[in-house]
């Protein structure tokens, strides 16, 4: 399953008042099969996450 989040924001940039990435992106990177950060063709900020769905889990 692929989940794409897109918005008109200014992108993912470091903030001087933040010590790091926070919890969200590192957690997604741990749980997802893949994580891509970037921009779409319209220059919108985009986060693309791919999760593997196991057939065993679906059967329960």
C-alpha positions, 0 to 999 in steps of 0.5 A: 500500500502506498500513501502519498501526502501532498500540500502547498507548504514550503517543504521540510526544512530545518528549524533553528528552534528544533533539535532534530527531526522530531518523532514523525518521520523517523517513526514512519521510516522505521515502520514503512517499507520505503519513505520518499520526501520531495516535491511533485510536478506542481512543486507541492511538498510530497511525502510518499510512504510504502507499506507491505501488506502481508497476506497472513495479516489480511486473512485474520 
